[in-house]
Amino acid sequence: MHTLTTLAATLPGALPVALPAALPAETVQPVVETVRSGVLLVAPLLVGLPLLSAAVLLLLGRRTDKWGHWLGVLASAGAFVVAAVTFVAMLGRPADQRTVVVDFGRWIDAGAFSVDAGIRLDPLSLTFVLLVTFVGTLIHIYSVAYMEHDADRRRFFAYLNLFVAAMLVLVLGDSYLLLFFGWEGVGLASYLLIGFWNHRTPYAVAAKKAFVANRVGDLGLLIAMGIMVAQFGSVDFGVVLGGAGELSEGAATAMGLMLLLAACGKSAQFPLQSWLGDAMAGPTPVSALIHAATMVTAGVYLIVRSGAVFDAAPTAQLVVVIVGAVTLLFGAIVGCAKDDIKKALAASTMSQIGYMVLAAGLGPVGYAFAIFHLVTHGFFKAGMFLGAGSVMHGMDDQVDMRRFGGLARYMTITWLTFMAGWLAILGIPPFSGFYSKDKIIEAAFVPVDGQEWHAWVFGTVALVGAGITAFYMSRLFFMTFEGERRWAPKADGSAQHPHEAPRLMTWPMIILAVGSVGLGFFLNAGGRFVTWLEPVTGHVEHEEPVLPVWSLIALTLAVVVAGVVLAWRRYAVSTVPVVPPLGTALTRAARVDLYQDAVNDAVLVEPGQHLTRSLVYADRTVVDGAVTGVGRTTVGLGELARRIQTGYVRSYAATTVIGLVVLVVAVLVTQS
């Protein structure tokens, strides 16, 4: 069973976690440290700095226009410094004491149910914190130049800070309820950022679509928390994960499937992935932040954090693997047909998150590899999104790759940094993706519970996905930077003059490119990253895949090279038509995201609209009809009674006589 590291508190003031009386004492997982001194006392600043900055920028308004963007940068950079200090302090602890919960006291007290507010500092949460704050800071710096001419730049940085703060709450919360608090904050911030230019109707619609799709996933997390309360009387990580092994398989499966539903919504996994491509409506730095370091990684975090639940539910774990496998192929196929550079990268994100979800569904053998790929992906995907923004900056905001070509000569830094990300996502050694994505492919070929069919099916899917990834990412790279020039005139009709982005945009790209090149090797050396995560993911003995490791490496590189060569022949040395050809039926389907919107409309939207109209009709005719009918009947009876009141004495006398006769007849009839 997946285990969480127990902590023997070394700081003064250690307090035990209070559990419902029905739970055995051994379910207490960490000892909660009430930090009164030491370096961990600064941990609340991780959330406090960006949150305070967002509040200042929003409340002071236009008065911060001249310097507000730099406040946003400093807040994110300050959070990274705090994260680095906390990380160093954690490294100084023994491996079995690297789970620390900084307790802030009781948050909710409702009879038998209570929730404490606390920050959980452990290898998993700190990995996310370092990634979010470091990559987020680079994106903030990039945004200073990218949004230079936007009148609402100050508000944009406020939303970026809010996004970072919400993501940090999500990964640092010590309970599912605190995680949900950050979960909803990320959803709100993404809505504000995707629809930042909401004066354009398609952008506002895209923001609403992302918000609604995420609400479906949120329902899953709410139901999962309801099951936790019913089973444990608590939503605290220590209680739920520590007692997951005692759950019945049915309860564990239900909980796991609801957690997976939540992850599908936030991480754009099948069948809740339709919002991701439309989310490209936001400014390019938003795309980099959402797709690399924050929002879409939240679902992977949730699954890995809840590993004990999935370990107790083999059925739910299998569904996780299936969802990841379907999504990685779905995103890869869609990416092959996209001509919009940002939407092609969005499809790539969907596919790469699918790899991570597949790895997480493999259980303890895949948890660390899922997070490993998440970290390297954060660097190379952020670098490529910022590179796409640089291309747009130099090409009058055009996004159609069929109107690019030959940009390598004019945007050398962008070309080289983008190349680093391209080679990393392909998994070419020694670039970072080789050490992370190939580990997932290797893990997918490992039999689960001795079932070799599992290894062959999902290993083959992961391998095929690598080949398709090589094709569509090479297609994107060659169509943009290589081949002949296919530039369209600017919006004003003048000729295009591609140029390199300013230094505030290129330096973040260079730093991310360095990570794309060397981060995988550094983290993999000596198995240091897997060892670092062991207090959360547990120690896993190496298991042999169904094929020798060297043959898997050779096979993966072979399919990758095949994909690159095919893309080179079609998009680098051959003429790329400016007008998209009709293409095959699969190509046409991929251009419209394999009809996912049409399916959603047919299965969900249209039946929902018909149901709503039926309910409105029933409300008007039955409910309102009954109420108005009673009123009309009462009015009619009143009208009839009014007509009887004529004011003539003879009429009243006649009425009295008639009533008396009726009464006498009734008495006589009853006596007879």
N, C-alpha and C positions, 0 to 999 in steps of 0.2 A: 504494500500500500504506500501511496505517496505520503511522505512525511514532511512536516515543517520542523525547522530547527527550534529546539527549546533553548531558552536563554536563562542562564543563571546570572541574575543582575549583579553587576559589580559597583554600580553607582549607589549612593545612599538613597533611602526612601523607596525601595522597591516594594510594589504592591501586587498581590495576586489578582487575576481576572475573576470577577464575580460571575458565576454561572447559575442557571436555574437549578433548583434542588433536584429535579428529575435526572440531571446529567451526572455521570460518575466523575469523580475528581480527576481521573487521568485524562479527561478531554481538555484540561487547561493546557494551552499550547505555549505562548511565550509568557514569561513573567514581564509585566508591564513596568517599565522604568519611569518614575516621575523625575524628570531631569531638572535638577535645581542648580547644577553647575556643570562646567565642561563645555566642550565645543559643540555637542549636540543641541545645546540650548538655542543655537541659531537656526535650527531646522525650520521653524515656522516662517522664517524670512523667504524660504523657497516659494511659498505661495504669496506671502505678504507683499513682497516688492512689486511683482507685476500687477497684483490686484490693486495696490495703492496707486500705482502709476495710472492704471485704467480709470480709477475713480477721479484722480486729479484732472486728467485730460478731458473726461466727460463733463465734470462739474464746473470746471473753470471755462470751458468752451473756447471761444475765439481768442481769449486772452493768452492762450498757449500756442497759437498758430506758429509763431516764429521759432519756438524751441521745443514744442511738445514732442516732435519726432525723436529728438535726442534723449528726452526723458524716457520714452519708450525703449530706446536702445539700451540706456543705462540700467533700466529696471530688469530687462532680460539678462544683460551681462552680469548684473549683480547677483541674480538668482543662480547663474552658472558658477560664479565664484563661491557662493555658499554651498552649492552642490559639490564642487571640487573639494572644499574643506571637509565637508561631511564624508565624502568618499575616502579621503586620506585617513580620517579618524576611524572609519570603519575597517580599513585595511590593517590598522594597528591592533585590531581585536583578533582573538583566536577565531578560527572558522566556525566553531560551534556557538559563538556569541555575536554573530552578525545579524541577528534579528532583534531590533530594538523598537519598542512602541513608546513614543513620547505621548503620555496621557495628559489631556487637558481637562479631565473631569467629565461629569455627567452631562450629556447633551439632551437626551430624551428620557423622561421618567414617567412611564404610563403603567402603573401597577406592576404586574409581573414582567412586563416588557420594558427594557431599558437599553439605551445605546450610549456608549461613551464616545467622546470626540478624541481622536488620537491620530498621530502620524506614524505610519509603519515604515521604518527604515530597514531595509534588508537588501540583499544583492539584486533582486528583481526590480524593486521600486527605484533603487539608486541608478540602475542601468537606464531605466526610462527617464529619470530626472536628468541625468547627464546628457542623454540624447536630445531631449526636448529643449533644454536650456542652451546647449551648445549650438545645435543646428538652428534653433529658433533665433538665437542672437545673430547668427550669420544672415538669416533671412531678414531680420530687422534692419541690419546695416544695408543690405541690398535694397531694401524698400525705401530707404532715405533718398536714393537717387532715382529709383524706378517710379516713385510717386511724387517726384519733385514738383511737377506742374499741376498736381491735383489740388483743388481748392480745399478739399476735406482730408488732407493728409493727416492732420492731427487726430481726427476721429478714426481714421484707418489704424493708426498706431494704438489708439485706445482699445480697439477691437482685437488687435494682435495680442496685446498684453492680457486682455480678458481671456483669450483663447489659451494662452500659455498657462495662466493661473488655473483655469478650469481643468486642463489636462494634468497639471501637477496635483490638484485635489484628487482627481480620479485615481492616479497611481500611488498616491501617498496615504489615502484614507485607510483606516484600520478596520473598516467594516464595509459590508456591501451597501449599506445605506449612505455612508460617506462617498463611496465609489459612485453610487447613483447620483449624488449631488453634483460631483464633477462631471459625470456622464451627461447630465442635462445641461450643465454649463457649457460643455463642448458643443452640444447640439445647438444651443442658443447662439454661441459665438460663430459657429460655422454658418448659421442662417444669416447673421449680420454681415459676415465677410463675403459669402458667395453672392449675396444680393447687395453688395456695397454700392454698385452703380445701378440702383433699383429704379432710376428714371427710365431705364431701358426695360421694356416689358419682358423680353425673354430672360433677362437676368433675374428679375423679381420672381418669375415663374420657376426658374431653376432653384432658387433659394427655398421657395415653398415646397418644391418637390423633395429636396433633400431633407427638409424638416419633417414632412409627413412620413417619408419612408423610414426615417429614424424613429418616429413614434411607434411604428409597428414593432421594431426591435425592443424599444423601451418597455412595451407591454410584457415581453418575455422576461425581462429582468425583474419587473414588479411581481409577476407570478412566481418566479424562482424565489424571491425574497419571502413571498407568502408561504411557500413550501418550507423554507428554512424556519420561519417562525412556528409553523405547525409542528415541525419535527424536533426543533431544538429550543424554541422559545427565544432565539437570538439570531442576529445577522452578523455577529462579530466573526472575523476571519478565524480567530483562534478556536472558537467554539464549533463553527460549521465545518471547517476543514479538519479539525482535530477529531470530530465525531463522524465524519463522512463514512468511514469504514463500518460503522454500526448501522447505517441505513439499510432498509430493505432495497432490493434491486429495483423494484418498481418506483420507489420514492427517489432513489438516486438517478434513475433514468429520466423521470419527469423533470427533476431539477436540472440535470445536464442538458436536456433538450431545450428547456426554456433559456438557460444561459447561452446556448448556441444560437437561439433565435436572436437574442440581444446582440451577440457578436456579429451575426450576419448583417443586421441593420447598420451597425456602426462601421464595420470593416468592409461593407459593400460585397458581401458574399452571396452566392446564389441561394435563394431567389430574390434577395433584397438589394441587388446591385445596380438597379436602373438609374439611381440618382447620381452615380459617380461621374459619368461623362458630362452630364449637364452642369456639374459643379465647377467645370472649367470656365463658367461665366465670370467668376470672381477674378480679381487681379492676379497675375502670375505668382507673386509671392505667397498669396493665399493657397494656390494650388500646391506649391512646394511644401507649405506648412501642413496642409491637410493630408497630402499623399505621402509624405516622407517621415515626419516625426510625431505627428499628433493623432488626429481623429481616427484614421483607418487602422492605426496600430492598436487602438483601444480594445478591439475585439480579441486580438491575439493575446493581449495582456490578461483579459478576463478569463480566457480559456486556460492559460498557463497558471494563473493565480488560483483557479478553481480545479487544479489538477487532481486533488484528492477526490472530488466529486466524480470526475470522469473516470478515474481509476476504479471507482466502485460501481460504474455503470458501463459495462462493455458495449452494450447496444448504442448508447449515446456516443461513446467514443468512436464506434464504427461510422455513425452518421457524420461526425466531425470530419473524418477522413474522406468520406464520400463528398461532402460539401466542398472541402478544399480541392479535391481532384476535379470535380465538375467546374469549379470557378476558375482554376488555373488554366484549363483548356478553353473555357468560355472567353476569358479575357484575352488569351493569346490569339484566338481566332478573330475576335473583334479587332484587335490591334493590327492585324494584317491588312485590313481594308480601310483604315482611317487615314484621311489626307490632312486633317487638322492636327498639327504637331502636338498640341496640348491634349487633345482627346486620344491620340495614339499613346501618349505617356500615361494617361488615365487608365486606359485598358491594360497597359503594362503593370500599373500598380495593382489593379484588380487581380491579375494573374499571379503576381509575386506574393500578395497577401494570401492567395490560395495556397501557394507553397507553404507558407508559414502555418496556416490552419491545418493543412494536411500533416505537417510535422507534429503539431500540437496534438492531433488526434491519434498519433502513434503511441502516446503515453510517455512514460518517463524517458524512453530512449529518444524521443523527439522534442521534448520541451526546450532543452537548452539550445538545440539546433534551430528551433523556430525563432527564439530570441536572438541568436547569433545572426541569422539572416535578416531579422528585423533591424538590427543595428547597422549592418553593412548597407542594407537597402536604404536606410535613412540618409546615408551619405551620398551614395551614387544617384539615387532618385532625386534628392534635393538638388544636387549639382546639375542634373539634366533638366529639371524644371526651370532652374535659374538660367541655364543655358538657353532654353526655349524663350524665356523672357528677354534675354540678350538679343537673340535673333529677331524677335518681334520689335525690340527697340531700334535695331538697325534696319528694319524692313517696313517701317511705317505701320506697325501693329498688324501686319498680315500674318496669318496662321496656316495658310494653305501650302503644304510642302510641294505641291505641283508647281507653285510659283516661286520656289527657291532654287537651289542648285548652284554649285560653284562658290559657295560662301566661305570656304576654307581660306582662300587667298585674302579675303577682306576682313575676316573676324578670326584671326589666328588664335587668340587666347580662348575665345568661346569654342572654337573647333577642338583645340587640344584638351580642354577641360571636359567637354562633352564626350570626347573620345575615351577619356578615362572612365567615365560613367558607363559608356556603351560596352567597353571591354569587361568592366566589372559585372554588369548584369548578364553578359554572355557566359561568364564563368571561365574566362581565359586566364590561365596561370601567368603571373602570380597576383593578378588583380583580386580584389576582396571577395567578389562573388564566387570565385573558385573554391574558397575555403568555407563558405556558408551554404550556398545553394547546392553544391555537390554533396555536402554532408546530408542534406535533406534527401537527395536522390538515393544516397547510400542507405540511409535509415529506412526509406520506403521499401527497399529490397530485403529488409530483414523480416523474417517470418514473425508474426504476432501469435503468441500462444501455440507455436508449432504449425501454424496454418500457412503453407507455402503459397496457396492461391492468393492470399492477401498480399504477399510480397510481389508476386508476378504481376498482378493487376495494377496495384497502385504504384509499384516501381516503374512499370512500363508507361503509365500515364505521366509520371514525373519526368521520365526520360524524353517522351514525345514532346512534352511541354517545353523542355529545354531547346529542342530543335526548332519549334515554332517561334519561341522567344528570339532565338538567333536570327531567324528570317525577318520578323517584323521590326525588331530593333535595328537591324542592319539596313532594312528598307528606309526607316526613318533617318538614319545617319547619312546614307548615300543620297537620298532625295534632297536632303537639306544642304549638305556640305560638298558633295562631289558632283561629277557630271557637268553638263552644260548649264548655262544660266537660263532661267525661265522666268525672270523677274517681271512682274506686272507693274504698270505705272502707279504712282502714288494716288491718293484720293483726289488730289487737285490736278491730276493729269501730268505732273512733272515726272522725270525719270528717277528711278531708284538709285540711291548712292549708299550701299551698305557700309556700315562703319562699326568699329568696336565700341562696346559699352564703356562708360566712365569707370574709374578705379573703384568707386564704392560698390559697383556691381561685379567687377571682375575679381577682386580679391576674395570675396566669399566663395566664388566659383573655384578659384585656385585652391583654397583651403579644403573645400569639399572634394576636389579632385585628388588631393594628397591622400585623404581618407579612402577614396575609392581605390587607390593604388595599393596602399600599404596596411590599412586597418585590418583586413582579414588575416594577413600573415601574422601581424602582431598579436591579435587576439587568439589565434589558433596555436601559436608557438607553445609547446609544452602543455597543450590543453588548458591554458590558463583561464579562458573564458568559461568553459564548461565547469572547471573546478570552482570558479568564482560563484557560479549559480547553484552549486550543489546544496547549500543550506536551504534553498527553496525547492529546487527540482529533484533533489535527492541524488545519491551516487548511483550510477548505472554502470554495470559491467558491460564491456564491449561485446557485442554480438555480431556474428558473421552473417553477411547477406547471402542470398542464394547464389550469387555470382561472386567471384573473387573481386576484391576492391580494385586491384589494378585494371581489371577488365572493365569494370564500371566506369572508371576514370577515362579509359581509352574510348569506350563506347560513347560516353557523354561528349567528349571532345570531338569525336567523329561526327555526331549528329549536329553539333554546334557549327563546326566548320562547313558542313553541307548546307546548313541554313544560310551562313554568311556568303558562300560562293553563289548560291542561287539568287540571293538578293543583289549581289555585286553584278551578276550578269544582267539582271532585269532592270536595275535602277541606277547603276553607275556607268557601265559601258554601253548600254542601250539607251535609245531616246525615250524619255519619259513624257507621255502625252499630257498636255496641259489640261485637256478635258478628260475626266475619268472615263475609261471605256466601260461598256455595259457589264462585262465580267460574267462569271459563272453565277449560278443560283446561290451558291454559298457566299460568294463575294458580295452579291447584292444584299443578302441577309445580314452579313457582318457589318455592312455600311449602316444599317439601321439597328445595330446592336442585337442581331438575331431575333428581331421582332419582340424584344422584351417589353417595350412600351405597349405594343399591340396586344400582347398576352395579358399584361396587367390591366389594360382597359377592358378587355373582354371578360376576364375572370373576376376583377375586383371593382373597377370604376363603373362600368355600365350596370352590372347588377346592383351596385350600391346606389346609383342614381335612380334606377327603377324602384328599388326598395324605398328610397326616400320619397319619391313621388307617390307611391302607393300609400305610405304612412300619412303623407300630407292630405291625400284624398280621403283616407279613412278618418283622419282627424276632423276634416271639414264636414264630411257627410254623416259620420256616426257620432263622434264625440260632440262636435259643435252642433250637429243636427239635433241630437237629443236635447241639448241645453236650450237651443232656440225653439225646438218643438214644444217643450214645457212652457216656455215663455209665451209662445203664440197661443197655446191652449188656454193658458190663464187669462190672457187678454181677451180671447174669444168668449170665455165664460163671463168675464166681467162685462163685455159688451152686451151679452144676452141678458144678464141681470139688470143692466142699466135700462134696457128697453122695457122691462117689466115695470119699472118704477115710473108710471105715467103721471101720477099726481091727482088722479080722479078717484073720489071716495067709492063710487059704484064699482070701479075695477077692483079695488082692494076688497070690498064686500063680496064680490063674486068669487074672488080667489079664496077667501075665507070659507065660503059655503062649499066650494068644490073640495077644499082640503078636508072639511068636516065630513062630507059625504064619503070621500075616500077612506077616512079613518073609520067611519061606522061600518062600511063594507068590509074593511080588513078585519075588524073585531068580530063581525058576524061570521065571516069565513073561518076564522081560527077557532071559534066556539063550536061550529058545526063539525 
